[in-house]
C-alpha cells in the first residue's frame, strides 16, 4: 500500500518523465512533485499539468496507476484535457489550482 507524504509544484531544473503519461518533459516547466512511501521506501514522482488536471477531473482518488497509464489507457480523454488546457493558455497544477502562463 502506498502512503502519500507531501506534494508541491516546482520549476524543473532538468528533464523529468511524468508518471501519469510517461512523457519526457524538458527542464524549466512547472511540474507537481508527489512524495510517497511504498513498502518502506520513499518515492518522488513528477506529474505534468495535463495529468494533474486529468486526475482531478476524473476523480481517481487513491487509485494506483502504472507509469504512463493515464495517457495510454484513455488517450481520447487525456488529449481532450490537454487540448482544453492549451486552448485556454493555462496550466493546471496542485489539485486543480490554475496558474496563468
Secondary structure, DSSP 8 states (H G I E B T S, - for coil): -EEEEEEEEEE-SS-EEBTTT--EE-TTSEEEEEEEEETTEEEEEEE-HHHHHHHHHTT-TT----TTHHHHH-HHHHHHHHHHHHHHTEEEETTTEEEE-
